[in-house]
């Protein structure tokens, strides 16, 4: 009986309560919200400008060095994936030829990096204090980092599928995803699209007509349906040179990765509230000794 009640609550929480702003803030995330209020980060002018765009539009775009300083870390991240590409060239080419996988247009590395050292560039990017200051300030709480990956998007075969169509990410009421282009991305390389102001804080927070993706319980929308509620002038096409950083609340309407002529290589990571149902996709190497801020960001007690 008790187990049934707990399971029912978990189901209702995941489907409804976590999307109620009051319940999300004052029930699910009261303690991390209070901790943030007591110890708010001091943002510099660049951080404040990025936060302002994120609050207003749900998305902010800027060059890597604007937030992270010198591009040493970016070069480290890019070198990490270049080495990976060289070591897994046959596997990547085989996937390009065989498009039967779950996301046939996309090669990811996440499954090969289940245990991470905090000095791995995949983690060093998101454990940056300036980035964390912006994310926490946007969410209004002490956030948790739950996911990181690098995607190599292949040239499309056929029509857009899955997340190449408009959707909202379900992991939390509010969340911040970090995207870093590791290759030049023009309109033919599957850029990230975002409907400005469609996040829960935004002026365009409304839902288009949805359809269920075949074989999955996921809502998707067509360009025509989104245009009925949000004018195209508010659609942002995030093209950019390698080293371009995108911060986006992907609870807002977005799509991406429909590459028509060129491949796209992109780092991505996700911050959510501590109450999010989305569990970490990795563990920290037992030999590591994270400092207090790193432990908090990683949700390590």
N, C-alpha and C positions, 0 to 999 in steps of 0.2 A: 504493500500500500504506500509506504513512505517513498520507496524507489519510484513508483508510478507518479507520485506527486512531484518529486524532484525532476523526473524526466519531462513531465508536462510543463513545469516552470521553465526548464532549459529551452524547450521548444518555443514557448511563447516569448521568452526573452530574445531568442535569436531572430524570430520572425517579426516581432512587434516592439517590445519594450526598449530594445537597444536603439531603436529609431525615434523614440520619443525624447525630445530635447531635455525636458525636465527630468525624466527618469534616468536618462543617460548621464546628466551632469550631477544630480543631487542624490541619486541612489547608487547607480553602478560605479560612478567615478568620483564620489564625494571626497575621499581621502587624497587621491592624486590632484584633485582640483584645489583643495585646501593647501597642500604642500606647495603647489605652484604659486598660489596667491601670497604665501608667506615668503617665498624665495624666488621672486621673479627675476629672470635674466636681464642684464643691462645690455640692450641692443645698440650697436653703433649705427651710423647713418645708412650704410648700405644694407644692413640687416633690416632696419626699420622700413626702408623703401621696398624691399622684397616682401616683407610681411604685409605692407599696405596693399600691394598688388594681389597677394594671395587672399587677403580678406575681401577685397572688392570684387575680383574676377574669378577667384578659385584657382588661379594659375599665375605663376611668375616665371619668366625666362631670363637667363643671364649667363655670361661667360664664366667658366669654372674659376678663373683666378679672382673674379670679383668677390667671391665669398671665401674661397679656400686659400687665397694667396698665390704664391708661386705654383706653377703647373707641375711640380715634382710629383705630387700624388696622382695627378691625372696621367702622367707618363708611366707611372708605376702600374696603374690600373690597366692602361692600354697594353703595356708590355705583358702583364699577366694573361690577358686574353690572347695576345699574339702567340705566346708560348703554348697556350691551350690549343689554339687552332692548329699549330704545327704538330702537336702530339696526337690530335684527334682528327686529322685531315681526312682519313679514310672514312671514319664514322660520319662526319659532316657531309661528305660527298655522297655517301650511300643514302643518307636521309633526304638529300635533295632529289635523288633519283626515285626514291620510294616515298610517295606522299600519303602513306596509309596510317601514319601516326596520329595521336590525339590532336595535336596542333601541327598539322603537316607542313605548314608554312614557316615553322619556327624551330630553331635549335636552341636548347637551353642547357645550362651547366649545373643547375641547382642540385640535381640528384647526385652529382659527383663530389659535391662539397657539403656533406652533411655535418662534418666536424670542422670548425674553423678556429684558427689562431687569431687573436685580436690584432696581430700585426699583418694579417692578410689584407690586401687593399680592398677587397670586397667589404670588409668591416671598417677599415680605417676611414673610408669616406663618410659613413653614417655615424661614426663615433666622434665626429668633429663637433666641438662645442658650439661653434657659430651656427652650424646647421641645426643642432638640437635646440638652440635658443629660439630660432624662428619657428620650428615645428611646435615646441611647447607653447609658445606665445599664440600661435594660431589655434591650437586645440584648447588652450586655456587650462592645461593640466600637464603633469609630468608624463610624457608619452613613453611607449615601449616600441622598440624596433623589433620586427618579427620576421623579416624576409629580405633576401637579396639574391640577385641573379644577373646573368648577362644573356641577352637574347641576340641571336643572329637570325634576322628575318630574310627568308628567301624570296625571290621574285615570284609573284603570284601566278597561280594557274587557275583561271576561272574567275568567278565572282567573289566579293568579300564574304568571309565566313567568321563565325564566332566573334571575338573581340575586335575584329575589323569593322564591325557594325556598332552603332551607337548603343551605349549601355551605361549603367551606374554600377560601380563596384559595391559588393554587399558586406564587406568585412567590418564596417563600423558606420556610425552616424556621420562622423567626420574622420578623415584620415588624410595623410599626406604621403604621396608617392614621389620618389626622387628618380628622375630619368636623366642619364648623361649619355649624350651621343658620342660613341667611340668611332664614328665614321661621319663624313659629311652627309647630311640628309636634306635632299631637295624634295619637290613634290612628287617625284617618281620613285622615291625610296621609302615609302610608307611612313610619312611623318605622323606625329601625334596630333589629333584634332581635339579641340575642347570648345564647348559651348559656354562662353564667358557668363558668369553670374548664375550658372545652373546648380551651384553647390548649395548646401543647406543654409548658408548665410546670405545667399545671393539674391539679386533682383529678379532672376529668371528661374527660380526654383519651382519648376512645375514639370509634370511628366507628360511626355508625348504618348501617342498610341503605341502599345507594345505588341510584339508577337513572341511566342515561345520558340526558342531555337530547337530545331529538330533533334530529338534524342537527348536533350538536356533541359533541366528546369531553369532556364536562364532567359531573362527578358532582353529583347533586342528591338531597335527601332531603325527605320529607314531614314534617309536624308529628307524625304518628303514629309514624313511625320514630324521630325524635329523642326523643320522649317515652319510648320504650322504654328508652333508655339514660341520659337526663338528665331528671329531674323538672321539671315546668313551674315549680316554685318557683324554679328556677335560670335561667329564661329572663328576661332583662332586656329590657323594652320602653323604648327610649330616646326618650321624648317630651320636649319641652322648648321653651322660648321661643326666639325668634331670639337668636343670640349664644351658644347652648349649644355647647360643644365636647365632642367624643367622641374619645378615643384608644382604639384597639382593635387587638389583635393578631388580624388577620383570617385567620390560619391556624386560629383557633378557629372553631367553627360559628356562622354568622350568616346573616341574610337582611335584606331591606329594600326599600323603594320601592314597596310595593303600596298606592297611594293610592286610597282608595275614594270620598272626597268632596272633598278639598282637595289642591291641588298642594303639592309640597315643593321648596324651593330650598336647595341644600346645596353648600358648598365641600368638596372632598376632596383629599387628598394622601397620598403613600406614601413611607415610609422602609424600606429593606432593607439587608442586608449588602452589602459591595462585591462579593461573589461571586455575587450574584443574576443569573440569566439575563435578567431584565427590564431592558431598556435605557431610557435617558432618553427621554421623549416630547417633549423640547424641546431647544433649544440656547440659549446665552447670547449676547445681542447682542455683537458683536465690539468695540463701543465701550465696553463695561463693563469695569471693573477690580475684580473681586471681591477682598476681603481674604483672608487665609490661611484663616480659619475657613470663609468662604463657599466658597472653592475646594475645601476638603476635603469639605464637605457635598455639593457638587455633583459631586464626583469629577473635578475638573479638576486635571491635573498641572502 
